[in-house]
Amino acid sequence: MTYMTEPRADQSVSMPSAAEAPSSLSMGTYRLLRMGTRPIVFQGEELGMAMSFTPDWPYWFEINLFRATDGTFPVAIKQYFVSEYQKNLATAEATHSLSAAFDFIEHFDPAQYIPLTTRVSAAPATAAEMGAAAMDLKAQVEAMRSHYRGLVGEFMHEIDAA
């Protein structure tokens, strides 16, 4: 599978230790896809990445944090689906500071991309049927938010530990 944030050339970027100077990292050209607008293209290095893949879940998230040569901190948040019938989703933002990048990651709401799986028929639905559908959707929203929050916690822990 080709990931949306892979450098155009074969360049691996590792997380620097506190003793390493930023110049020791190899730079790459990245293109972060965004839905409904132009991608973010920049030269820079990847500072961190976390993925929430779990075999039993129908989707997973990936978070990537970069430092661009222009001083911005681009962030990519992607949602991948196991089903070939669902389209993978991506959003990205070039933030002005590391703190703003962390805010973008923490305040992203994955529930905005929940696919509506409940079928609305032409036949009138009873109040009980509509209530059941609403409760199902609410459970999906909470499960997706919880799944994403777990990844954010893991990502922030790894960044703090580096």
TIRO-2110 file (N, C-alpha, C; in Angstrom, 1 decimal):
// TIRO-2110
0.9, -1.2, 0.0, N, 1, A
0.0, 0.0, 0.0, CA, 1, A
0.9, 1.2, 0.0, C, 1, A
0.6, 2.2, -0.9, N, 2, A
1.4, 3.4, -0.9, CA, 2, A
0.7, 4.4, 0.1, C, 2, A
1.5, 5.0, 1.0, N, 3, A
0.9, 5.9, 1.9, CA, 3, A
1.0, 7.3, 1.3, C, 3, A
0.0, 8.2, 1.8, N, 4, A
-0.1, 9.5, 1.2, CA, 4, A
1.0, 10.5, 1.6, C, 4, A
1.8, 10.1, 2.6, N, 5, A
2.9, 11.0, 3.0, CA, 5, A
4.3, 10.5, 2.7, C, 5, A
4.4, 9.5, 1.9, N, 6, A
5.7, 9.0, 1.6, CA, 6, A
6.5, 10.0, 0.8, C, 6, A
7.8, 10.2, 1.1, N, 7, A
8.6, 11.1, 0.3, CA, 7, A
8.6, 10.6, -1.1, C, 7, A
8.8, 11.5, -2.0, N, 8, A
8.9, 11.1, -3.5, CA, 8, A
10.1, 10.3, -3.7, C, 8, A
11.2, 10.5, -3.1, N, 9, A
12.4, 9.6, -3.2, CA, 9, A
12.4, 8.7, -2.1, C, 9, A
13.2, 7.6, -2.1, N, 10, A
13.3, 6.6, -1.1, CA, 10, A
14.1, 7.2, 0.0, C, 10, A
13.5, 7.9, 1.0, N, 11, A
14.2, 8.5, 2.1, CA, 11, A
13.5, 8.2, 3.4, C, 11, A
14.2, 7.5, 4.2, N, 12, A
13.6, 7.2, 5.6, CA, 12, A
14.1, 8.3, 6.5, C, 12, A
13.2, 8.8, 7.4, N, 13, A
13.5, 9.8, 8.4, CA, 13, A
13.2, 9.2, 9.7, C, 13, A
14.2, 9.2, 10.6, N, 14, A
14.0, 8.6, 11.9, CA, 14, A
13.9, 9.8, 12.9, C, 14, A
13.3, 9.4, 14.1, N, 15, A
13.1, 10.4, 15.1, CA, 15, A
14.5, 10.7, 15.7, C, 15, A
14.9, 12.0, 15.8, N, 16, A
16.2, 12.4, 16.3, CA, 16, A
16.2, 12.2, 17.9, C, 16, A
17.4, 11.9, 18.4, N, 17, A
17.6, 11.9, 19.8, CA, 17, A
17.9, 13.3, 20.2, C, 17, A
17.9, 13.6, 21.5, N, 18, A
18.1, 14.9, 22.0, CA, 18, A
19.5, 15.4, 21.7, C, 18, A
20.4, 14.5, 21.5, N, 19, A
21.8, 14.8, 21.3, CA, 19, A
22.1, 15.1, 19.8, C, 19, A
21.2, 14.7, 18.9, N, 20, A
21.5, 14.8, 17.5, CA, 20, A
21.1, 16.2, 17.0, C, 20, A
21.8, 16.8, 16.2, N, 21, A
21.5, 18.1, 15.6, CA, 21, A
20.5, 17.9, 14.5, C, 21, A
19.6, 18.8, 14.3, N, 22, A
18.6, 18.7, 13.2, CA, 22, A
19.2, 18.5, 11.8, C, 22, A
20.4, 19.0, 11.6, N, 23, A
21.1, 18.8, 10.3, CA, 23, A
21.4, 17.4, 10.0, C, 23, A
21.4, 16.5, 11.0, N, 24, A
21.8, 15.1, 10.8, CA, 24, A
20.7, 14.3, 10.1, C, 24, A
19.5, 14.9, 10.0, N, 25, A
18.3, 14.2, 9.4, CA, 25, A
18.3, 14.5, 7.9, C, 25, A
18.0, 13.5, 7.1, N, 26, A
17.8, 13.7, 5.7, CA, 26, A
16.5, 14.4, 5.4, C, 26, A
16.5, 15.3, 4.5, N, 27, A
15.3, 16.0, 4.1, CA, 27, A
14.6, 15.3, 3.0, C, 27, A
13.3, 15.5, 2.9, N, 28, A
12.6, 14.9, 1.8, CA, 28, A
11.5, 15.9, 1.3, C, 28, A
11.0, 15.6, 0.2, N, 29, A
9.9, 16.4, -0.4, CA, 29, A
8.6, 15.6, -0.1, C, 29, A
7.7, 16.2, 0.6, N, 30, A
6.4, 15.6, 1.0, CA, 30, A
5.2, 16.3, 0.3, C, 30, A
4.2, 15.5, 0.1, N, 31, A
2.9, 16.0, -0.5, CA, 31, A
1.8, 15.4, 0.4, C, 31, A
1.2, 16.3, 1.2, N, 32, A
0.1, 15.8, 2.1, CA, 32, A
-1.2, 16.1, 1.4, C, 32, A
-2.0, 15.1, 1.2, N, 33, A
-3.3, 15.3, 0.5, CA, 33, A
-4.3, 15.8, 1.5, C, 33, A
-5.2, 16.6, 1.0, N, 34, A
-6.3, 17.2, 1.8, CA, 34, A
-7.6, 17.1, 0.9, C, 34, A
-8.7, 16.8, 1.6, N, 35, A
-10.0, 16.7, 0.9, CA, 35, A
-10.5, 18.1, 0.5, C, 35, A
-10.9, 18.3, -0.7, N, 36, A
-11.5, 19.5, -1.1, CA, 36, A
-10.6, 20.7, -1.3, C, 36, A
-9.3, 20.6, -1.2, N, 37, A
-8.4, 21.7, -1.5, CA, 37, A
-7.0, 21.1, -1.9, C, 37, A
-6.1, 22.0, -2.2, N, 38, A
-4.8, 21.6, -2.7, CA, 38, A
-4.0, 20.9, -1.7, C, 38, A
-3.1, 20.0, -2.1, N, 39, A
-2.2, 19.4, -1.1, CA, 39, A
-1.2, 20.4, -0.6, C, 39, A
-0.6, 20.0, 0.5, N, 40, A
0.5, 20.8, 1.1, CA, 40, A
1.8, 20.1, 0.6, C, 40, A
2.6, 20.8, -0.1, N, 41, A
3.9, 20.3, -0.6, CA, 41, A
5.0, 21.1, 0.1, C, 41, A
6.0, 20.4, 0.6, N, 42, A
7.1, 21.0, 1.3, CA, 42, A
8.3, 20.2, 1.4, C, 42, A
9.4, 20.8, 1.7, N, 43, A
10.7, 20.1, 2.0, CA, 43, A
10.7, 20.0, 3.5, C, 43, A
11.1, 18.9, 4.0, N, 44, A
11.2, 18.8, 5.5, CA, 44, A
11.6, 17.4, 5.9, C, 44, A
11.3, 17.2, 7.2, N, 45, A
11.6, 15.9, 7.9, CA, 45, A
10.5, 15.5, 8.7, C, 45, A
10.3, 14.2, 8.8, N, 46, A
9.2, 13.7, 9.7, CA, 46, A
9.7, 13.6, 11.1, C, 46, A
9.0, 14.2, 12.0, N, 47, A
9.3, 14.2, 13.4, CA, 47, A
8.7, 13.0, 14.2, C, 47, A
7.5, 12.6, 13.7, N, 48, A
6.9, 11.5, 14.4, CA, 48, A
5.7, 10.9, 13.6, C, 48, A
5.4, 9.7, 13.9, N, 49, A
4.3, 9.0, 13.2, CA, 49, A
3.7, 8.0, 14.2, C, 49, A
2.3, 7.8, 14.1, N, 50, A
1.7, 6.8, 14.9, CA, 50, A
0.5, 6.3, 14.1, C, 50, A
0.2, 5.0, 14.2, N, 51, A
-0.8, 4.3, 13.5, CA, 51, A
-1.6, 3.5, 14.4, C, 51, A
-3.0, 3.5, 14.2, N, 52, A
-3.8, 2.7, 15.2, CA, 52, A
-4.4, 1.4, 14.6, C, 52, A
-3.7, 0.8, 13.7, N, 53, A
-4.2, -0.4, 13.1, CA, 53, A
-4.5, -1.5, 14.1, C, 53, A
-5.7, -2.0, 14.1, N, 54, A
-6.2, -3.1, 14.9, CA, 54, A
-6.9, -4.0, 14.0, C, 54, A
-6.5, -5.3, 13.9, N, 55, A
-7.1, -6.2, 12.9, CA, 55, A
-8.7, -6.4, 13.0, C, 55, A
-9.3, -6.2, 14.1, N, 56, A
-10.7, -6.4, 14.3, CA, 56, A
-11.5, -5.1, 13.9, C, 56, A
-10.9, -4.0, 13.7, N, 57, A
-11.6, -2.8, 13.4, CA, 57, A
-11.7, -2.5, 11.9, C, 57, A
-12.8, -1.9, 11.4, N, 58, A
-12.9, -1.7, 9.9, CA, 58, A
-12.1, -0.5, 9.4, C, 58, A
-11.5, 0.2, 10.3, N, 59, A
-10.7, 1.4, 9.9, CA, 59, A
-9.6, 1.6, 10.9, C, 59, A
-8.6, 2.5, 10.5, N, 60, A
-7.6, 2.9, 11.4, CA, 60, A
-7.1, 4.3, 11.0, C, 60, A
-6.4, 4.9, 11.9, N, 61, A
-5.9, 6.3, 11.7, CA, 61, A
-4.4, 6.3, 11.7, C, 61, A
-3.9, 7.3, 11.0, N, 62, A
-2.4, 7.5, 11.0, CA, 62, A
-2.2, 9.0, 11.2, C, 62, A
-1.3, 9.3, 12.1, N, 63, A
-0.9, 10.7, 12.3, CA, 63, A
0.6, 10.9, 11.9, C, 63, A
0.9, 11.9, 11.2, N, 64, A
2.3, 12.2, 10.8, CA, 64, A
2.5, 13.7, 11.2, C, 64, A
3.7, 14.0, 11.8, N, 65, A
4.1, 15.3, 12.2, CA, 65, A
5.4, 15.6, 11.5, C, 65, A
5.5, 16.7, 10.9, N, 66, A
6.7, 17.1, 10.1, CA, 66, A
7.3, 18.5, 10.6, C, 66, A
8.5, 18.7, 10.3, N, 67, A
9.1, 20.0, 10.4, CA, 67, A
9.6, 20.4, 9.0, C, 67, A
9.0, 21.5, 8.4, N, 68, A
9.3, 22.0, 7.1, CA, 68, A
10.5, 22.9, 7.2, C, 68, A
11.2, 23.0, 6.1, N, 69, A
12.4, 23.9, 6.0, CA, 69, A
12.0, 25.4, 6.1, C, 69, A
10.7, 25.7, 5.9, N, 70, A
10.2, 27.1, 6.0, CA, 70, A
9.8, 27.5, 7.4, C, 70, A
10.0, 26.5, 8.4, N, 71, A
9.7, 26.8, 9.8, CA, 71, A
8.3, 26.3, 10.2, C, 71, A
7.5, 25.9, 9.3, N, 72, A
6.2, 25.4, 9.7, CA, 72, A
6.2, 24.0, 10.1, C, 72, A
5.1, 23.5, 10.8, N, 73, A
5.0, 22.1, 11.3, CA, 73, A
3.8, 21.5, 10.6, C, 73, A
3.9, 20.9, 9.4, N, 74, A
2.8, 20.3, 8.8, CA, 74, A
2.4, 19.0, 9.6, C, 74, A
1.1, 18.8, 9.6, N, 75, A
0.5, 17.6, 10.2, CA, 75, A
-0.4, 17.0, 9.2, C, 75, A
-0.4, 15.6, 9.2, N, 76, A
-1.3, 14.9, 8.3, CA, 76, A
-2.1, 13.9, 9.2, C, 76, A
-3.4, 13.8, 9.1, N, 77, A
-4.2, 12.9, 9.8, CA, 77, A
-5.0, 12.1, 8.7, C, 77, A
-4.8, 10.8, 8.7, N, 78, A
-5.4, 10.0, 7.6, CA, 78, A
-6.3, 8.9, 8.3, C, 78, A
-7.3, 8.5, 7.6, N, 79, A
-8.2, 7.4, 8.0, CA, 79, A
-8.2, 6.4, 6.9, C, 79, A
-7.8, 5.2, 7.2, N, 80, A
-7.8, 4.1, 6.2, CA, 80, A
-8.9, 3.1, 6.5, C, 80, A
-9.5, 2.6, 5.5, N, 81, A
-10.6, 1.6, 5.7, CA, 81, A
-10.1, 0.2, 5.1, C, 81, A
-10.5, -0.8, 5.8, N, 82, A
-10.2, -2.2, 5.4, CA, 82, A
-11.0, -2.5, 4.1, C, 82, A
-12.2, -2.1, 4.1, N, 83, A
-13.1, -2.3, 2.9, CA, 83, A
-12.6, -1.6, 1.7, C, 83, A
-12.5, -2.3, 0.6, N, 84, A
-12.1, -1.6, -0.7, CA, 84, A
-13.3, -0.7, -1.2, C, 84, A
-14.4, -0.8, -0.6, N, 85, A
-15.6, 0.0, -1.1, CA, 85, A
-15.6, 1.4, -0.4, C, 85, A
-14.8, 1.6, 0.6, N, 86, A
-14.8, 2.9, 1.2, CA, 86, A
-13.5, 3.6, 0.9, C, 86, A
-13.6, 4.9, 0.7, N, 87, A
-12.5, 5.7, 0.3, CA, 87, A
-11.7, 6.2, 1.5, C, 87, A
-10.4, 6.0, 1.4, N, 88, A
-9.6, 6.5, 2.5, CA, 88, A
-9.7, 8.1, 2.6, C, 88, A
-9.5, 8.6, 3.8, N, 89, A
-9.7, 10.1, 4.0, CA, 89, A
-8.4, 10.7, 4.5, C, 89, A
-8.2, 11.9, 4.1, N, 90, A
-7.0, 12.6, 4.6, CA, 90, A
-7.3, 14.1, 4.9, C, 90, A
-6.6, 14.6, 5.9, N, 91, A
-6.7, 16.1, 6.1, CA, 91, A
-5.3, 16.4, 6.6, C, 91, A
-4.9, 17.7, 6.3, N, 92, A
-3.6, 18.2, 6.7, CA, 92, A
-3.6, 19.6, 7.0, C, 92, A
-2.7, 20.1, 7.7, N, 93, A
-2.6, 21.5, 8.1, CA, 93, A
-1.1, 21.8, 8.3, C, 93, A
-0.7, 23.0, 7.7, N, 94, A
0.7, 23.5, 8.0, CA, 94, A
0.6, 24.5, 9.1, C, 94, A
1.0, 24.1, 10.3, N, 95, A
0.8, 25.0, 11.5, CA, 95, A
2.1, 25.8, 11.7, C, 95, A
1.9, 26.9, 12.4, N, 96, A
3.0, 27.9, 12.6, CA, 96, A
4.0, 27.5, 13.7, C, 96, A
3.6, 26.6, 14.6, N, 97, A
4.4, 26.2, 15.7, CA, 97, A
4.1, 24.8, 16.1, C, 97, A
5.0, 24.2, 16.9, N, 98, A
4.9, 22.8, 17.3, CA, 98, A
3.6, 22.7, 18.2, C, 98, A
3.4, 23.8, 19.1, N, 99, A
2.3, 23.8, 19.9, CA, 99, A
1.0, 23.8, 19.1, C, 99, A
0.9, 24.6, 18.0, N, 100, A
-0.3, 24.6, 17.2, CA, 100, A
-0.5, 23.3, 16.5, C, 100, A
0.6, 22.6, 16.1, N, 101, A
0.5, 21.3, 15.5, CA, 101, A
-0.1, 20.3, 16.5, C, 101, A
0.3, 20.3, 17.8, N, 102, A
-0.3, 19.5, 18.8, CA, 102, A
-1.8, 19.8, 19.0, C, 102, A
-2.1, 21.1, 19.0, N, 103, A
-3.5, 21.5, 19.1, CA, 103, A
-4.3, 20.9, 18.0, C, 103, A
-3.8, 21.0, 16.7, N, 104, A
-4.5, 20.5, 15.6, CA, 104, A
-4.8, 19.0, 15.7, C, 104, A
-3.8, 18.3, 16.2, N, 105, A
-3.9, 16.8, 16.4, CA, 105, A
-5.0, 16.5, 17.5, C, 105, A
-4.9, 17.2, 18.6, N, 106, A
-5.7, 17.0, 19.7, CA, 106, A
-7.2, 17.4, 19.5, C, 106, A
-7.4, 18.4, 18.7, N, 107, A
-8.8, 18.9, 18.5, CA, 107, A
-9.4, 18.4, 17.2, C, 107, A
-8.7, 17.6, 16.5, N, 108, A
-9.3, 17.0, 15.3, CA, 108, A
-10.5, 16.0, 15.7, C, 108, A
-11.6, 16.1, 15.1, N, 109, A
-12.8, 15.3, 15.4, CA, 109, A
-13.0, 14.3, 14.3, C, 109, A
-12.6, 13.0, 14.5, N, 110, A
-12.8, 12.1, 13.4, CA, 110, A
-14.3, 11.7, 13.1, C, 110, A
-15.2, 12.1, 14.0, N, 111, A
-16.6, 11.8, 13.8, CA, 111, A
-17.2, 12.5, 12.6, C, 111, A
-16.5, 13.6, 12.2, N, 112, A
-17.1, 14.3, 11.0, CA, 112, A
-17.0, 13.5, 9.7, C, 112, A
-16.3, 12.4, 9.8, N, 113, A
-16.2, 11.5, 8.6, CA, 113, A
-16.8, 10.2, 8.7, C, 113, A
-17.7, 10.0, 9.7, N, 114, A
-18.4, 8.7, 9.9, CA, 114, A
-19.3, 8.5, 8.7, C, 114, A
-19.2, 7.4, 8.0, N, 115, A
-20.1, 7.1, 6.9, CA, 115, A
-21.5, 6.7, 7.5, C, 115, A
-22.5, 7.3, 6.9, N, 116, A
-23.9, 7.0, 7.3, CA, 116, A
-24.3, 5.6, 6.8, C, 116, A
-24.3, 4.6, 7.7, N, 117, A
-24.6, 3.3, 7.3, CA, 117, A
-26.1, 2.9, 7.4, C, 117, A
-26.8, 3.7, 8.1, N, 118, A
-28.3, 3.4, 8.3, CA, 118, A
-29.0, 3.8, 7.0, C, 118, A
-29.8, 2.9, 6.5, N, 119, A
-30.5, 3.2, 5.3, CA, 119, A
-31.8, 3.8, 5.7, C, 119, A
-32.1, 4.9, 5.0, N, 120, A
-33.4, 5.5, 5.2, CA, 120, A
-34.3, 5.1, 4.0, C, 120, A
-35.4, 4.4, 4.3, N, 121, A
-36.3, 3.9, 3.3, CA, 121, A
-37.4, 5.0, 3.0, C, 121, A
-38.0, 4.7, 1.9, N, 122, A
-39.2, 5.6, 1.5, CA, 122, A
-40.3, 5.4, 2.5, C, 122, A
-40.4, 4.2, 3.1, N, 123, A
-41.5, 3.9, 4.0, CA, 123, A
-41.3, 4.7, 5.3, C, 123, A
-42.4, 5.2, 5.9, N, 124, A
-42.3, 5.9, 7.1, CA, 124, A
-41.7, 5.0, 8.2, C, 124, A
-40.7, 5.6, 9.0, N, 125, A
-40.1, 4.9, 10.1, CA, 125, A
-40.9, 5.3, 11.4, C, 125, A
-40.9, 4.4, 12.3, N, 126, A
-41.5, 4.6, 13.6, CA, 126, A
-40.5, 5.4, 14.4, C, 126, A
-41.0, 6.0, 15.5, N, 127, A
-40.2, 6.7, 16.4, CA, 127, A
-39.1, 5.8, 17.0, C, 127, A
-39.5, 4.6, 17.3, N, 128, A
-38.6, 3.6, 17.9, CA, 128, A
-37.5, 3.3, 16.9, C, 128, A
-37.8, 3.1, 15.6, N, 129, A
-36.8, 2.8, 14.6, CA, 129, A
-35.8, 4.0, 14.4, C, 129, A
-36.3, 5.2, 14.4, N, 130, A
-35.5, 6.4, 14.3, CA, 130, A
-34.6, 6.5, 15.6, C, 130, A
-35.2, 6.2, 16.7, N, 131, A
-34.4, 6.3, 18.0, CA, 131, A
-33.3, 5.2, 18.0, C, 131, A
-33.6, 4.0, 17.5, N, 132, A
-32.6, 3.0, 17.4, CA, 132, A
-31.4, 3.4, 16.5, C, 132, A
-31.8, 4.0, 15.4, N, 133, A
-30.8, 4.4, 14.4, CA, 133, A
-29.9, 5.5, 15.0, C, 133, A
-30.5, 6.4, 15.7, N, 134, A
-29.8, 7.5, 16.3, CA, 134, A
-28.8, 7.0, 17.4, C, 134, A
-29.3, 6.0, 18.2, N, 135, A
-28.4, 5.4, 19.2, CA, 135, A
-27.3, 4.7, 18.6, C, 135, A
-27.5, 4.0, 17.5, N, 136, A
-26.4, 3.3, 16.8, CA, 136, A
-25.4, 4.3, 16.2, C, 136, A
-25.9, 5.4, 15.6, N, 137, A
-24.9, 6.4, 15.1, CA, 137, A
-24.1, 7.0, 16.3, C, 137, A
-24.8, 7.3, 17.4, N, 138, A
-24.1, 7.8, 18.5, CA, 138, A
-23.0, 6.9, 19.1, C, 138, A
-23.3, 5.6, 19.1, N, 139, A
-22.3, 4.6, 19.5, CA, 139, A
-21.1, 4.6, 18.5, C, 139, A
-21.4, 4.7, 17.2, N, 140, A
-20.3, 4.7, 16.2, CA, 140, A
-19.4, 6.0, 16.4, C, 140, A
-20.1, 7.1, 16.7, N, 141, A
-19.3, 8.3, 16.9, CA, 141, A
-18.4, 8.2, 18.1, C, 141, A
-18.9, 7.7, 19.2, N, 142, A
-18.1, 7.5, 20.4, CA, 142, A
-17.0, 6.5, 20.2, C, 142, A
-17.3, 5.4, 19.5, N, 143, A
-16.2, 4.4, 19.3, CA, 143, A
-15.1, 5.0, 18.4, C, 143, A
-15.5, 5.8, 17.4, N, 144, A
-14.4, 6.4, 16.5, CA, 144, A
-13.6, 7.4, 17.3, C, 144, A
-14.3, 8.3, 18.1, N, 145, A
-13.6, 9.3, 18.9, CA, 145, A
-12.6, 8.6, 19.9, C, 145, A
-13.1, 7.6, 20.5, N, 146, A
-12.3, 6.8, 21.5, CA, 146, A
-11.1, 6.2, 20.8, C, 146, A
-11.3, 5.6, 19.7, N, 147, A
-10.2, 5.0, 18.9, CA, 147, A
-9.1, 6.0, 18.6, C, 147, A
-9.6, 7.2, 18.1, N, 148, A
-8.7, 8.2, 17.7, CA, 148, A
-7.9, 8.8, 19.0, C, 148, A
-8.7, 9.0, 20.0, N, 149, A
-8.1, 9.6, 21.3, CA, 149, A
-7.0, 8.6, 21.8, C, 149, A
-7.2, 7.3, 21.7, N, 150, A
-6.2, 6.4, 22.1, CA, 150, A
-4.9, 6.6, 21.3, C, 150, A
-5.0, 6.8, 20.0, N, 151, A
-3.9, 7.0, 19.1, CA, 151, A
-3.2, 8.3, 19.5, C, 151, A
-3.9, 9.4, 19.7, N, 152, A
-3.4, 10.7, 20.1, CA, 152, A
-2.5, 10.5, 21.4, C, 152, A
-3.1, 9.8, 22.3, N, 153, A
-2.4, 9.6, 23.6, CA, 153, A
-1.1, 8.8, 23.4, C, 153, A
-1.1, 7.8, 22.5, N, 154, A
0.1, 7.1, 22.2, CA, 154, A
1.1, 7.9, 21.5, C, 154, A
0.6, 8.7, 20.5, N, 155, A
1.5, 9.6, 19.7, CA, 155, A
2.2, 10.6, 20.7, C, 155, A
1.4, 11.3, 21.5, N, 156, A
2.0, 12.3, 22.4, CA, 156, A
3.0, 11.7, 23.4, C, 156, A
2.7, 10.4, 23.9, N, 157, A
3.7, 9.7, 24.8, CA, 157, A
5.0, 9.5, 24.0, C, 157, A
4.9, 9.0, 22.8, N, 158, A
6.1, 8.7, 22.0, CA, 158, A
6.9, 10.0, 21.7, C, 158, A
6.2, 11.1, 21.5, N, 159, A
6.9, 12.4, 21.2, CA, 159, A
7.6, 12.9, 22.5, C, 159, A
6.9, 12.7, 23.7, N, 160, A
7.5, 13.1, 24.9, CA, 160, A
8.7, 12.3, 25.3, C, 160, A
8.7, 11.0, 24.9, N, 161, A
9.7, 10.1, 25.3, CA, 161, A
11.0, 10.3, 24.4, C, 161, A
10.8, 10.9, 23.2, N, 162, A
11.9, 11.0, 22.3, CA, 162, A
12.9, 12.1, 22.7, C, 162, A
END
